[in-house]
C-alpha cells in the first residue's frame, strides 16, 4: 500500500470525513464484532457499515447511520477499504476506556481514497492524537442471500432473558441447536455437552417475547464456536431478532442504543452445521 | 422419583450442591423415605458430607417404590444447573427433579420468570450407598455457634491454609493454623485466635483436647451455614477421631464428617519439650529472650479484653490473643494478619512472638497462665488418655 507523498492533512482530498463528539458511539459497537483482526469498511451516504467474517460461515455487520455522526461527508457513492480492526480499536480507545462523566473523546476520521491510510484525529481535554492506519483493498463480503421473503421463522426477544441463557450455555457442547416452531416448544435453545443435554424454552406468550412469527417447525444446529462472539453484541443490545430461512441460515439482529440513546444495529449471519443436514 | 422445590428453597438446594462440591467431585443422590440425601466424599475418604432434605422441604416429594434408587453424577454438571446463585432467588420459581429410568437421565427443570423453562437432562451412574458411620451424641466435646462467629474466625487464616487446629479447655477454644513439620520454621507464620466459651450457644467440653482437620472443608460448610443463618454444631473427641460439623433445622440436616490428624502425627518430630507441643518448636533456646517484660505485661493486664489488632471489625467481641497486647506485640499482630507479609518472617519478630507465646507458660499465680499451662500440658501429653495437669 503506497503511502501518498502528498500532504494528507489537507481537507480537500478526503473522500470520507466522519466526526463524532463521543468516540464511544463508534468504538463500543465495533467491540461487539471484533472476533477477527480484519474488518471491511463500507461507507455510503446512509452511513458506515463494518463487516467481519469468519471461515466463510459467519458474518457480522455493524451499521452506524450517518445521523449518528456530527459530521458525515462522503464524496463518492461508496467508499470501501479494509483495516486491522484491533489496531483501529486500540487507536479509538487511545485515551483509555474510562467513562468520566462530562469528558468525552472526540473523533474525526478521514480517508483520502484508495491507497491512502485511514487518518484518525482524537481529542480529549485539549490533547490531540493523530493516528494513521494502513488500509488494504477491501474484500467482497459474502452475500448470505438472506432475504425477508425466505424467512420461515422470526422472533423478537428482549435481550435480558437471552443474555441469561447465553451466559449459562454449556460450552462443552460443540453445537447450539435452535428450534423454532408454531407449536411447543416454540423457541428452544439446546446444547449437548459432556454432562447431558440442556434446553432453554421461551414460550410464545412470554412477556419477553415481543414478536412471534413462526410458520413451520425448524431445528438447526450451529457451531458454538461461531456463535460465541455474538454474545458481545447481545450484551450491548436491548432487543434481538432471531430469524431462520428455508435453508436453515440464521440471522441475529441486535438493536443497540449508544451512549446518547441513538440506535445502531449489529447483525450476525451464520450457516447451519452441515453434518446435521444429512440426518 | 418426582420432587418439586419451590421459592427460596431452590437457592438452599443450590447452595447445598455448591457446598458439596468443596468436598468431592461426585454427587451421590439417594431418595429415601426420610428425605432426599445428597452426599459427597473426597478421594482420600477423609471428608464426607451429607445433606438430608426432609419431605417437608419439597412441595412435592415422591420416591420410587420398591427397590432403592441410588445414583451418582459429576458434581460439576449439577452445579451447571444452578449457576449464578445470586439471580436464582429472583428468577427461579420452582425446580422439578425427575428421574427417567428408561433413558437413565435425571432431569432438573427450572421454571423461571417470564415463562422461561430451563431443562437439564443429566446422565448418572448407579452407585452403592455412601454412608459414613458416626455417632455425634457420643462425642465428649460439643460446641455450637452462630455461623458468623466461625466465619469471622476463619477469615483470619489465609485461603491457602490447609489445616486448622482447634484446641479446647474448660473455658476457651483456640483456633490456630497447623504448620507442617517440614515447613521452614523461620518462615512459618503462626496465627492463633482464642474464643471464650460465652461466645458459643453451647459449650460442652468433656476433656481438654486439640484436633486438627482440613480448613477447606470447614469453609465449605460455613458458606452454607452463613447463607441459612443456622447455628453450626461441632462434635469431637480425641485426635484421630473424626469431627462432625452439623447444621440442622426442621426440614434439613447437614453433617460434615472430617478426619482429624491423630496424636502421633501431631507430635511426631517434635522434641520432648512440653512447651513446644503447641506450635512448631523453635530451634533455639527461646527462654532467654525478653520474657520478663512480657510476663510483667501479662500479669498487669486483663485477659478478656478485645484485642483491637485481631478483631478490628467487632470491637465488642471477646476475641483475644492468648498473649497480652504490648505495644510491640500489637504491631506484630497486625502484621501477622496480612497474608504473605514478609516482614514477619524475619527471624527476630518471629522469635519474639513465640517467646511471648511461651512466656505465658511460665508458672505464676495469675489465672491466665494457670489455664494456659493446663492446656499446654495436656497437649504435650504423649499418652492417648489426657490426664489433668498437676499445677505447681
Contacts between the chains, C-beta under 8 A, distances in Angstrom:
chain1	res1	chain2	res2	distance
A	161	B	114	5.7
A	161	B	116	5.8
A	164	B	84	7.8
A	164	B	87	7.4
A	164	B	91	7.2
A	164	B	116	7.8
A	165	B	116	7.5
A	165	B	118	7.8
A	167	B	83	7.8
A	167	B	84	7.4
A	168	B	80	7.5
A	168	B	83	5.1
A	168	B	84	7.2
A	168	B	118	7.7
A	170	B	80	6.4
A	185	B	117	7.9
A	194	B	77	7.5
A	195	B	73	7.5
A	195	B	74	6.2
A	195	B	76	7.2
A	195	B	77	3.1
A	195	B	80	6.6
A	195	B	120	8.0
A	195	B	122	5.5
A	195	B	123	6.9
A	196	B	77	6.7
A	196	B	105	6.4
A	196	B	120	6.6
A	196	B	121	4.7
A	196	B	122	4.3
A	196	B	123	4.9
A	197	B	120	7.8
A	197	B	121	5.2
A	198	B	80	7.8
A	198	B	118	7.1
A	198	B	119	6.7
A	198	B	120	4.7
A	198	B	121	7.3
A	199	B	117	7.6
A	199	B	118	7.3
A	199	B	119	4.4
A	199	B	120	8.0
A	200	B	116	6.8
A	200	B	117	7.4
A	200	B	118	5.5
A	200	B	119	7.9
A	201	B	116	7.0
A	201	B	117	4.1
A	201	B	118	7.7
A	201	B	119	7.1
A	202	B	115	7.0
A	202	B	116	6.0
A	203	B	115	4.3
A	203	B	117	7.6
A	205	B	115	6.9
A	206	B	114	4.9
A	206	B	115	3.8
A	206	B	116	6.8
A	207	B	114	5.5
A	207	B	115	7.6
A	208	B	114	4.5
A	208	B	115	7.6
A	208	B	116	7.3
